[in-house]
Amino acid sequence: MNNAPQLDLPFPAVGDKEGDVVPLDLPGIVDTHVHVFPEPVFKALWEWFEKYAWPIRYKGTTPELLEYLLKRGVDHIVALQYAHKPGIARDLNQYMLNLCRKFSGRITGLATIFPGETDAALILEDAFAAGLKGVKLHAHVQCFDMNSPDMDPIYDVCSRKEKPLVMHVGREPKSEAYMCDPYVLCRAEKLEQVLRSYPDLRICVPHLGMDEYVAYQRMTETYDNLWLDTSVACADFLPTEQVVRLDEMRVDRIMYGSDFPNIPYAWDREIKQIKNARLSRASMAKIFRENALQFFSITPEVL
């Protein structure tokens, strides 16, 4: 097991300069990790972040935040949210559907569910039938064990309906304010059991599996149904003893994600960091665009 020291939160803001648009010499960009919530949920979330994690640099309504990225040259957004308690998933999924209609062709919306709640599979089936394209879960917030029976209906319906699952099951960033211990719930070997049991289920772990980078890198080399996104992990923000080397990773399983707007630094900080890595143009095209099209079944015609 990786016994790296846990991060000592909260962190201060970063006053780095932001660009007006994405670098023009990059391939088209799909941001696979953008959070959306109704205003009261965002307000409560940002209050939590500023007390326990870091200051939020970008605030506004969800439509304003989506437009912010789109006007700066991000071609397409994968919008994520998560139900922090039972009984709200249907309302959140409807909120996401409304956003998808408002931003037709410019965003791909994922459903959410609270693991273990009644009719979880039916809620997801209804969300998929209405047009949502996958599922987002967050073990730190929802306190689920990815190997528990409560997860089986979610894995089953996603696998059967061929919908991807974005699941924050990396151990970091951990906060003492969480109601559960991510270091107990989130270990790479626990996800490996899921990958083996559901070989047809496409799973993306955000933040490159922070802080078990090496373990997740090795699993992408073994399991074709595992993807990782870069969000925060490639921003040169959180201290870590492990160096992220994208040029040594399986680039057809890495996707760019910003974690916008829940970041304390410039919206394009991570884009610049990836651009400065030692990657071929073909590899950058995979990370910034092509892998997302495959994973989320986004047709290029909508971009």
SERO-4910 file (N, C-alpha, C, O; in steps of 0.05 Angstrom, whole numbers):
BEGIN
 pado doro    nc1    nc2    nc3   cac1   cac2   cac3    cc1    cc2    cc3    oc1    oc2    oc3
  Met    A     17    -24      0      0      0      0     17     25      0     39     25     12
  Asn    A      8     46    -13     22     71    -14     17     86     12     -6     92     19
  Asn    A     38     92     27     35    105     53     45    134     52     56    144     71
  Ala    A     41    147     29     49    175     26     34    192     46     11    186     53
  Pro    A     47    214     56     33    231     75      8    244     63      8    251     39
  Gln    A    -12    247     80    -37    260     70    -33    290     68    -17    301     82
  Leu    A    -49    302     50    -46    331     46    -57    346     70    -77    338     82
  Asp    A    -45    368     76    -52    385     99    -69    408     89    -58    429     81
  Leu    A    -95    405     88   -113    426     78   -122    443    102   -120    434    125
  Pro    A   -132    468     97   -136    481     71   -111    494     60    -91    499     74
  Phe    A   -112    500     34    -90    513     20    -98    542     12   -122    548     10
  Pro    A    -78    559      9    -85    587      0    -91    588    -30    -86    569    -45
  Ala    A   -102    610    -38   -107    615    -67    -81    619    -82    -60    625    -70
  Val    A    -83    616   -108    -60    621   -126    -67    645   -143    -88    645   -156
  Gly    A    -49    664   -144    -54    688   -159    -43    687   -187    -33    708   -197
  Asp    A    -43    665   -201    -31    663   -227    -48    677   -248    -72    680   -245
  Lys    A    -35    685   -270    -48    700   -291    -63    680   -309    -53    659   -315
  Glu    A    -87    688   -317   -103    671   -335   -102    681   -363    -99    705   -368
  Gly    A   -105    663   -382   -105    670   -410   -133    678   -419   -153    672   -406
  Asp    A   -135    693   -441   -161    702   -452   -174    679   -466   -199    677   -466
  Val    A   -158    662   -479   -169    639   -495   -149    616   -492   -127    619   -482
  Val    A   -159    592   -501   -140    569   -501   -118    575   -521   -123    589   -541
  Pro    A    -95    563   -517    -73    567   -537    -82    558   -565    -93    536   -568
  Leu    A    -78    574   -584    -88    569   -611    -74    546   -625    -85    535   -644
  Asp    A    -50    538   -615    -36    516   -628    -43    489   -617    -30    469   -623
  Leu    A    -63    488   -599    -71    462   -588    -94    450   -605   -108    464   -619
  Pro    A    -97    423   -603   -120    411   -616   -146    421   -602   -144    434   -581
  Gly    A   -169    414   -613   -194    421   -599   -195    410   -571   -184    388   -566
  Ile    A   -208    424   -553   -208    416   -525   -235    408   -515   -255    423   -519
  Val    A   -237    384   -504   -260    375   -489   -252    375   -459   -234    361   -452
  Asp    A   -266    390   -443   -261    391   -414   -280    370   -402   -304    374   -401
  Thr    A   -268    348   -391   -284    326   -382   -291    327   -352   -303    308   -341
  His    A   -285    349   -339   -289    350   -310   -297    379   -302   -281    394   -291
  Val    A   -322    385   -307   -333    412   -299   -358    407   -282   -376    393   -289
  His    A   -358    419   -258   -380    416   -239   -402    435   -244   -398    459   -250
  Val    A   -427    425   -242   -451    442   -244   -469    435   -221   -472    411   -214
  Phe    A   -482    455   -210   -502    450   -189   -522    473   -189   -516    495   -199
  Pro    A   -546    468   -178   -564    490   -173   -550    510   -154   -533    503   -138
  Glu    A   -559    535   -155   -545    556   -140   -543    551   -110   -521    555    -99
  Pro    A   -564    542    -96   -561    537    -67   -540    516    -61   -526    517    -41
  Val    A   -538    495    -78   -518    474    -73   -490    485    -78   -472    479    -62
  Phe    A   -486    500    -99   -460    512   -105   -452    530    -81   -429    529    -73
  Lys    A   -470    546    -71   -463    564    -49   -454    549    -25   -434    556    -13
  Ala    A   -468    527    -18   -460    511      5   -433    497      0   -417    495     18
  Leu    A   -430    488    -24   -405    474    -31   -381    492    -30   -360    485    -19
  Trp    A   -384    517    -40   -362    536    -39   -355    545    -11   -332    549     -4
  Glu    A   -375    547      6   -370    553     34   -354    531     47   -335    536     63
  Trp    A   -361    506     41   -345    483     51   -317    484     41   -298    481     56
  Phe    A   -313    488     15   -287    489      3   -270    511     16   -246    505     23
  Glu    A   -281    534     20   -264    556     31   -257    552     60   -238    563     70
  Lys    A   -272    536     74   -266    530    102   -246    507    104   -229    507    122
  Tyr    A   -250    486     86   -235    461     90   -215    455     68   -199    437     71
  Ala    A   -216    468     45   -199    460     22   -183    483     11   -159    485     17
  Trp    A   -196    501     -4   -182    525    -15   -203    545    -25   -226    537    -29
  Pro    A   -195    570    -29   -214    590    -39   -221    584    -68   -205    575    -83
  Ile    A   -246    589    -74   -256    585   -101   -253    611   -117   -263    632   -109
  Arg    A   -239    609   -139   -232    633   -155   -255    641   -173   -259    665   -178
  Tyr    A   -271    622   -183   -292    628   -202   -319    622   -190   -325    599   -183
  Lys    A   -336    642   -188   -363    638   -177   -384    651   -196   -378    670   -210
  Gly    A   -407    640   -195   -429    650   -212   -450    629   -214   -448    608   -202
  Thr    A   -470    634   -230   -490    613   -236   -478    592   -254   -458    598   -269
  Thr    A   -489    569   -255   -479    548   -272   -479    557   -302   -459    553   -315
  Pro    A   -501    569   -313   -499    578   -341   -476    598   -345   -463    597   -366
  Glu    A   -472    616   -326   -450    636   -329   -423    622   -330   -405    629   -345
  Leu    A   -419    602   -313   -394    588   -312   -389    571   -337   -366    570   -346
  Leu    A   -410    558   -347   -406    543   -372   -399    562   -395   -382    556   -411
  Glu    A   -413    584   -397   -407    604   -418   -379    614   -416   -366    620   -436
  Tyr    A   -369    617   -391   -342    627   -387   -322    610   -401   -304    620   -415
  Leu    A   -324    584   -398   -305    566   -412   -310    565   -442   -290    566   -457
  Leu    A   -335    563   -450   -341    561   -478   -331    586   -494   -322    584   -516
  Lys    A   -334    609   -482   -325    634   -495   -295    636   -497   -285    653   -512
  Arg    A   -281    621   -481   -252    621   -482   -240    599   -499   -215    595   -498
  Gly    A   -256    586   -513   -246    567   -533   -247    538   -526   -238    521   -541
  Val    A   -259    531   -503   -264    503   -497   -286    494   -515   -308    506   -516
  Asp    A   -282    473   -530   -301    464   -551   -325    450   -540   -347    453   -550
  His    A   -321    435   -519   -343    418   -508   -337    413   -478   -314    410   -470
  Ile    A   -359    411   -463   -356    407   -434   -372    382   -426   -394    378   -434
  Val    A   -359    366   -409   -373    344   -395   -381    354   -368   -363    360   -351
  Ala    A   -407    356   -362   -417    368   -338   -423    347   -317   -436    326   -323
  Leu    A   -413    351   -292   -415    331   -271   -429    343   -247   -426    367   -241
  Gln    A   -443    326   -232   -453    334   -206   -457    308   -190   -456    286   -201
  Tyr    A   -460    310   -164   -463    286   -147   -484    292   -126   -485    314   -115
  Ala    A   -500    272   -120   -520    273    -99   -507    268    -72   -495    247    -67
  His    A   -508    287    -54   -495    284    -28   -512    271     -7   -503    266     15
  Lys    A   -537    265    -14   -555    250      4   -576    236    -12   -580    242    -36
  Pro    A   -590    216     -1   -611    202    -15   -634    220    -21   -640    239     -7
  Gly    A   -648    214    -43   -673    227    -49   -672    252    -66   -692    264    -73
  Ile    A   -648    261    -74   -645    285    -91   -635    279   -119   -633    297   -135
  Ala    A   -629    254   -125   -617    248   -151   -635    255   -174   -626    266   -194
  Arg    A   -661    248   -171   -679    254   -194   -680    284   -200   -680    292   -223
  Asp    A   -681    300   -179   -681    329   -183   -655    339   -196   -656    356   -214
  Leu    A   -633    329   -187   -607    337   -198   -605    328   -227   -595    342   -244
  Asn    A   -615    304   -233   -614    294   -261   -632    311   -279   -625    316   -302
  Gln    A   -655    320   -269   -672    337   -285   -658    364   -289   -660    376   -311
  Tyr    A   -645    374   -269   -630    399   -272   -609    397   -294   -605    415   -310
  Met    A   -595    374   -294   -575    369   -315   -587    367   -342   -577    378   -362
  Leu    A   -610    354   -344   -624    352   -370   -632    380   -380   -630    385   -404
  Asn    A   -641    397   -363   -648    424   -371   -624    440   -381   -626    455   -401
  Leu    A   -601    436   -368   -576    448   -378   -568    438   -405   -560    454   -422
  Cys    A   -571    412   -409   -564    400   -435   -581    412   -457   -572    416   -480
  Arg    A   -606    417   -451   -624    429   -471   -616    458   -477   -616    467   -499
  Lys    A   -609    473   -456   -601    501   -458   -575    504   -474   -572    522   -490
  Phe    A   -557    485   -470   -530    486   -483   -528    464   -503   -508    450   -505
  Ser    A   -549    460   -519   -551    438   -537   -526    435   -555   -518    454   -569
  Gly    A   -514    411   -554   -491    405   -570   -464    415   -559   -443    408   -569
  Arg    A   -465    431   -537   -441    442   -526   -433    429   -500   -410    431   -492
  Ile    A   -451    415   -487   -444    400   -463   -455    372   -464   -475    367   -477
  Thr    A   -441    354   -451   -451    327   -446   -456    324   -416   -438    329   -400
  Gly    A   -480    317   -409   -488    316   -381   -488    288   -370   -498    270   -383
  Leu    A   -478    285   -346   -479    259   -332   -500    259   -310   -505    280   -298
  Ala    A   -511    236   -305   -530    232   -283   -515    228   -257   -490    224   -257
  Thr    A   -530    228   -235   -518    220   -210   -538    203   -195   -562    201   -203
  Ile    A   -529    190   -174   -546    173   -157   -532    172   -130   -507    175   -128
  Phe    A   -547    168   -108   -534    163    -82   -533    133    -78   -554    120    -76
  Pro    A   -510    121    -77   -508     92    -75   -523     81    -51   -521     91    -28
  Gly    A   -539     61    -56   -555     48    -35   -583     59    -32   -599     47    -18
  Glu    A   -590     81    -46   -617     91    -43   -637     74    -59   -629     59    -77
  Thr    A   -662     75    -51   -683     59    -63   -686     65    -93   -685     89   -101
  Asp    A   -689     44   -109   -694     47   -138   -671     60   -152   -675     74   -172
  Ala    A   -646     56   -143   -623     68   -155   -621     61   -185   -616     79   -202
  Ala    A   -625     36   -192   -622     27   -220   -644     40   -237   -639     49   -259
  Leu    A   -668     42   -226   -690     54   -241   -685     84   -246   -691     94   -267
  Ile    A   -675     97   -226   -669    126   -228   -649    130   -251   -652    149   -267
  Leu    A   -629    113   -252   -609    116   -273   -620    109   -300   -614    122   -320
  Glu    A   -635     88   -301   -647     80   -327   -665    103   -338   -664    109   -362
  Asp    A   -680    116   -321   -696    139   -329   -679    162   -339   -685    175   -359
  Ala    A   -657    167   -325   -639    188   -333   -626    183   -360   -623    201   -376
  Phe    A   -618    158   -365   -606    151   -390   -627    153   -413   -621    163   -434
  Ala    A   -651    144   -407   -672    145   -428   -679    174   -435   -686    180   -458
  Ala    A   -675    192   -416   -681    221   -421   -658    235   -435   -661    256   -446
  Gly    A   -634    222   -436   -612    234   -451   -586    238   -437   -567    247   -449
  Leu    A   -584    232   -411   -559    235   -397   -540    212   -405   -549    190   -411
  Lys    A   -514    217   -405   -495    200   -419   -476    184   -402   -458    171   -412
  Gly    A   -480    184   -376   -463    169   -358   -470    176   -329   -492    187   -324
  Val    A   -452    169   -310   -458    174   -282   -433    185   -268   -410    177   -275
  Lys    A   -437    203   -249   -415    213   -232   -420    206   -203   -442    211   -193
  Leu    A   -400    195   -190   -401    189   -162   -376    200   -148   -355    204   -161
  His    A   -378    205   -122   -356    217   -107   -355    203    -79   -371    209    -62
  Ala    A   -336    184    -76   -335    168    -51   -329    185    -27   -339    178     -5
  His    A   -314    207    -29   -308    223     -6   -333    236      6   -336    239     30
  Val    A   -351    244    -12   -375    258     -4   -398    238      2   -412    241     22
  Gln    A   -401    218    -15   -423    199    -12   -416    175      6   -434    160     13
  Cys    A   -391    172     13   -382    152     33   -391    124     26   -400    109     42
  Phe    A   -387    117      0   -393     89     -8   -367     73    -10   -346     83    -16
  Asp    A   -370     47     -5   -349     28    -10   -354     16    -38   -375      5    -43
  Met    A   -334     20    -56   -339     12    -84   -343    -18    -87   -351    -27   -108
  Asn    A   -336    -34    -67   -340    -63    -68   -365    -73    -53   -369    -97    -50
  Ser    A   -381    -54    -44   -405    -62    -28   -428    -70    -47   -428    -62    -70
  Pro    A   -447    -86    -37   -470    -94    -54   -487    -70    -63   -500    -72    -84
  Asp    A   -486    -47    -49   -501    -24    -58   -492    -14    -85   -507      0    -99
  Met    A   -467    -20    -92   -456    -11   -118   -464    -28   -141   -464    -19   -164
  Asp    A   -472    -53   -136   -477    -72   -158   -499    -62   -177   -496    -64   -201
  Pro    A   -522    -51   -167   -542    -41   -186   -532    -19   -204   -540    -17   -227
  Ile    A   -514     -3   -193   -503     19   -209   -484      8   -231   -486     16   -254
  Tyr    A   -467    -10   -223   -449    -22   -242   -464    -38   -263   -458    -37   -287
  Asp    A   -485    -52   -254   -501    -68   -273   -514    -52   -294   -513    -58   -318
  Val    A   -528    -30   -286   -543    -15   -305   -524      1   -324   -530      3   -347
  Cys    A   -502     11   -313   -483     25   -330   -471      6   -351   -468     13   -374
  Ser    A   -464    -18   -342   -452    -37   -360   -473    -46   -381   -466    -48   -405
  Arg    A   -497    -51   -372   -518    -61   -391   -526    -39   -411   -531    -45   -434
  Lys    A   -527    -14   -402   -535      8   -420   -511     20   -434   -514     39   -450
  Glu    A   -487     10   -429   -462     20   -442   -458     49   -436   -451     65   -454
  Lys    A   -462     57   -411   -457     84   -402   -433     85   -384   -430     68   -366
  Pro    A   -415    105   -387   -391    106   -371   -396    116   -343   -417    129   -337
  Leu    A   -378    110   -325   -380    117   -297   -355    133   -289   -333    123   -291
  Val    A   -359    158   -281   -337    174   -270   -339    173   -240   -359    181   -228
  Met    A   -318    162   -227   -320    155   -199   -295    165   -184   -273    155   -188
  His    A   -299    186   -167   -277    196   -151   -272    176   -129   -285    176   -108
  Val    A   -252    158   -133   -245    138   -113   -215    139   -107   -205    121    -94
  Gly    A   -201    160   -116   -174    164   -107   -175    175    -78   -195    185    -70
  Arg    A   -153    171    -64   -153    177    -35   -151    207    -29   -160    216     -8
  Glu    A   -140    222    -47   -136    251    -43   -152    267    -63   -160    257    -83
  Pro    A   -157    293    -57   -150    307    -32   -169    300    -10   -194    302    -13
  Lys    A   -158    292     13   -174    284     36   -178    308     54   -161    326     56
  Ser    A   -201    309     68   -206    329     88   -217    316    113   -233    297    111
  Glu    A   -209    326    136   -220    316    161   -249    323    164   -263    312    181
  Ala    A   -259    341    147   -288    349    148   -306    328    135   -330    329    139
  Tyr    A   -295    309    120   -312    289    108   -323    271    130   -311    268    152
  Met    A   -346    259    125   -360    242    144   -348    214    144   -356    197    160
  Cys    A   -329    208    126   -317    182    125   -287    186    118   -279    208    110
  Asp    A   -272    165    120   -243    166    115   -237    155     87   -239    131     83
  Pro    A   -230    173     68   -223    163     41   -201    143     40   -199    127     21
  Tyr    A   -183    143     60   -161    125     60   -170     96     67   -155     77     62
  Val    A   -194     94     78   -206     68     83   -222     59     59   -221     35     51
  Leu    A   -237     77     47   -255     70     26   -241     68     -1   -250     53    -19
  Cys    A   -220     84     -5   -209     88    -32   -181     77    -34   -162     90    -25
  Arg    A   -178     54    -45   -152     42    -51   -153     30    -79   -173     20    -88
  Ala    A   -130     31    -92   -129     22   -120   -138     -7   -123   -151    -14   -142
  Glu    A   -130    -23   -104   -137    -52   -106   -167    -57   -104   -177    -76   -114
  Lys    A   -181    -39    -90   -211    -41    -89   -223    -36   -116   -241    -50   -125
  Leu    A   -213    -15   -130   -223    -10   -157   -216    -33   -176   -231    -40   -194
  Glu    A   -193    -45   -172   -185    -67   -190   -205    -90   -189   -209   -103   -209
  Gln    A   -217    -94   -166   -238   -115   -164   -261   -108   -182   -273   -126   -194
  Val    A   -269    -82   -183   -291    -74   -200   -284    -77   -229   -300    -87   -245
  Leu    A   -260    -69   -237   -251    -72   -264   -252   -101   -274   -259   -107   -297
  Arg    A   -244   -119   -256   -245   -148   -263   -273   -158   -264   -279   -175   -282
  Ser    A   -290   -149   -246   -318   -160   -245   -335   -149   -268   -355   -162   -276
  Tyr    A   -329   -125   -277   -345   -112   -298   -327   -103   -321   -323    -79   -325
  Pro    A   -317   -122   -337   -298   -115   -358   -310    -98   -380   -295    -86   -396
  Asp    A   -337    -98   -383   -349    -81   -403   -357    -54   -394   -368    -38   -409
  Leu    A   -352    -47   -369   -359    -21   -357   -336     -2   -360   -314     -7   -349
  Arg    A   -340     20   -374   -320     41   -376   -320     58   -351   -340     70   -343
  Ile    A   -297     59   -338   -294     75   -313   -272     95   -316   -250     89   -326
  Cys    A   -277    120   -307   -257    140   -306   -253    148   -277   -272    154   -263
  Val    A   -228    149   -268   -221    158   -241   -208    186   -244   -188    188   -257
  Pro    A   -220    206   -232   -209    233   -234   -183    236   -220   -175    219   -203
  His    A   -169    258   -226   -145    267   -212   -122    246   -214   -104    245   -197
  Leu    A   -123    230   -236   -103    209   -241   -101    190   -218    -80    177   -214
  Gly    A   -122    187   -202   -122    169   -179   -106    179   -155    -97    163   -139
  Met    A   -104    205   -153    -89    218   -132    -95    205   -105   -119    202    -98
  Asp    A    -76    196    -90    -47    200    -92    -33    174   -100     -8    171    -98
  Glu    A    -48    154   -110    -36    129   -118    -31    129   -148    -40    111   -163
  Tyr    A    -15    148   -157    -11    152   -186      1    127   -199     -8    119   -220
  Val    A     22    116   -186     35     93   -198     17     69   -201     17     56   -222
  Ala    A      1     64   -180    -17     41   -181    -38     45   -203    -44     26   -218
  Tyr    A    -48     69   -206    -68     73   -227    -56     73   -255    -68     63   -274
  Gln    A    -31     83   -257    -18     81   -283    -14     52   -291    -19     45   -315
  Arg    A     -7     36   -273     -3      7   -279    -29     -6   -287    -30    -23   -304
  Met    A    -51      2   -273    -77    -10   -279    -86     -3   -307    -99    -19   -321
  Thr    A    -81     22   -316    -89     29   -344    -74     12   -364    -84      8   -386
  Glu    A    -50      3   -357    -35    -14   -375    -46    -43   -376    -39    -58   -394
  Thr    A    -62    -50   -356    -72    -77   -354   -102    -79   -362   -110    -98   -374
  Tyr    A   -117    -58   -355   -146    -59   -359   -155    -38   -380   -151    -14   -376
  Asp    A   -166    -48   -402   -175    -30   -423   -200    -14   -416   -207      4   -430
  Asn    A   -213    -21   -394   -238     -7   -386   -233     15   -365   -252     25   -354
  Leu    A   -207     22   -361   -201     43   -342   -189     67   -356   -170     64   -372
  Trp    A   -200     90   -350   -189    116   -359   -183    133   -334   -194    128   -313
  Leu    A   -167    154   -337   -161    173   -316   -164    201   -327   -159    205   -351
  Asp    A   -173    220   -310   -172    248   -319   -151    263   -303   -143    255   -281
  Thr    A   -142    285   -314   -119    300   -303   -126    320   -282   -108    330   -269
  Ser    A   -152    325   -277   -161    348   -261   -145    351   -235   -143    332   -219
  Val    A   -134    375   -231   -118    383   -207    -91    369   -207    -71    381   -200
  Ala    A    -89    343   -214    -64    328   -212    -42    339   -229    -19    337   -223
  Cys    A    -50    353   -252    -29    363   -270    -28    394   -268    -16    407   -286
  Ala    A    -38    406   -247    -39    435   -245    -15    446   -229    -12    470   -227
  Asp    A      3    428   -220     25    437   -203     16    454   -180     26    476   -175
  Phe    A     -4    444   -166    -16    458   -144    -14    443   -117     -4    454    -98
  Leu    A    -23    418   -117    -21    402    -92      6    389    -89     16    378   -109
  Pro    A     18    391    -66     45    378    -62     42    348    -62     23    337    -51
  Thr    A     61    335    -75     61    306    -76     89    296    -78    106    309    -90
  Glu    A     94    272    -67    120    260    -70    124    246    -96    146    240   -104
  Gln    A    102    241   -110    103    227   -136    101    247   -159     84    265   -159
  Val    A    119    244   -178    119    262   -201    101    250   -223    104    227   -231
  Val    A     83    267   -233     66    259   -255     80    263   -281     88    285   -288
  Arg    A     84    241   -296     97    242   -322     78    231   -343     77    207   -348
  Leu    A     63    249   -356     44    241   -376     57    226   -399     45    209   -411
  Asp    A     82    234   -406     96    222   -428    103    193   -423    111    179   -441
  Glu    A    101    184   -398    107    156   -391     81    140   -387     82    116   -380
  Met    A     58    153   -390     33    140   -385     20    130   -411     28    138   -433
  Arg    A     -1    114   -409    -16    105   -432    -34    128   -441    -56    131   -430
  Val    A    -25    143   -460    -39    168   -467    -67    164   -479    -82    183   -480
  Asp    A    -73    140   -489   -100    135   -499   -120    129   -476   -143    123   -482
  Arg    A   -111    132   -451   -129    128   -429   -128    152   -409   -136    150   -386
  Ile    A   -118    175   -419   -116    199   -403   -133    221   -416   -131    225   -440
  Met    A   -150    234   -400   -167    255   -410   -163    281   -394   -159    280   -370
  Tyr    A   -163    303   -409   -161    329   -395   -187    336   -381   -209    333   -391
  Gly    A   -184    345   -356   -206    356   -340   -196    378   -322   -174    377   -312
  Ser    A   -213    398   -318   -203    422   -304   -212    423   -274   -198    435   -258
  Asp    A   -234    410   -267   -247    413   -241   -259    440   -237   -266    448   -215
  Phe    A   -262    455   -259   -275    481   -258   -304    479   -248   -317    459   -255
  Pro    A   -314    497   -233   -301    522   -223   -289    518   -195   -281    538   -183
  Asn    A   -287    494   -185   -278    490   -157   -248    490   -155   -236    471   -144
  Ile    A   -235    511   -165   -206    513   -166   -197    540   -155   -212    559   -157
  Pro    A   -173    542   -144   -163    567   -133   -143    581   -151   -130    600   -143
  Tyr    A   -141    571   -176   -121    581   -194   -134    587   -221   -158    583   -224
  Ala    A   -118    596   -241   -129    604   -267   -142    581   -281   -133    558   -279
  Trp    A   -164    586   -296   -179    566   -309   -163    550   -329   -169    526   -333
  Asp    A   -142    562   -340   -126    549   -361    -98    539   -350    -81    532   -366
  Arg    A    -95    540   -324    -69    532   -313    -61    504   -321    -38    499   -329
  Glu    A    -79    485   -320    -73    457   -326    -69    453   -356    -52    437   -364
  Ile    A    -84    468   -372    -79    467   -401    -50    474   -407    -37    461   -423
  Lys    A    -41    496   -395    -13    504   -400      7    484   -390     27    479   -404
  Gln    A      2    472   -367     20    452   -357     22    428   -375     44    418   -380
  Ile    A     -1    418   -385      0    395   -403     13    403   -430     28    387   -441
  Lys    A      8    427   -439     20    436   -464     50    437   -462     65    432   -481
  Asn    A     61    443   -438     90    444   -434    103    418   -428    127    416   -426
  Ala    A     86    397   -424     98    370   -420    110    360   -446    104    370   -468
  Arg    A    127    340   -444    140    330   -468    122    310   -482    126    285   -480
  Leu    A    103    320   -496     83    303   -510     83    310   -540     87    333   -548
  Ser    A     78    290   -556     75    294   -585     48    308   -590     30    307   -572
  Arg    A     44    319   -613     19    331   -620     -3    310   -620    -26    315   -613
  Ala    A      4    286   -629    -16    264   -630    -25    257   -602    -48    251   -597
  Ser    A     -6    256   -583    -13    250   -555    -30    272   -543    -49    266   -529
  Met    A    -24    297   -549    -40    319   -538    -68    318   -550    -88    324   -536
  Ala    A    -71    310   -575    -97    308   -587   -114    286   -573   -138    290   -569
  Lys    A   -101    265   -565   -115    244   -550   -124    254   -523   -147    250   -515
  Ile    A   -106    267   -508   -112    276   -481   -133    298   -481   -151    298   -465
  Phe    A   -130    317   -499   -148    340   -499   -175    335   -513   -194    350   -508
  Arg    A   -177    314   -530   -201    312   -546   -209    283   -552   -231    274   -544
  Glu    A   -192    268   -565   -200    242   -576   -209    222   -556   -229    207   -560
  Asn    A   -195    220   -533   -202    201   -513   -230    207   -501   -245    188   -495
  Ala    A   -236    232   -498   -262    240   -487   -285    232   -507   -306    224   -498
  Leu    A   -280    236   -532   -300    229   -552   -306    199   -550   -329    191   -552
  Gln    A   -285    183   -546   -289    154   -544   -303    147   -518   -323    132   -518
  Phe    A   -293    157   -496   -302    149   -469   -332    156   -465   -348    140   -456
  Phe    A   -339    181   -473   -366    191   -468   -384    188   -492   -407    196   -492
  Ser    A   -374    175   -513   -390    171   -538   -401    197   -549   -424    200   -555
  Ile    A   -383    217   -550   -390    243   -561   -384    242   -591   -362    235   -599
  Thr    A   -404    249   -607   -400    250   -636   -386    276   -644   -394    297   -635
  Pro    A   -365    274   -661   -351    299   -668   -369    320   -681   -363    343   -680
  Glu    A   -392    311   -692   -409    330   -706   -421    350   -686   -429    372   -695
  Val    A   -423    343   -660   -435    362   -641   -415    383   -632   -423    403   -619
  Leu    A   -389    380   -639   -369    400   -630   -368    424   -648   -352    442   -643
***
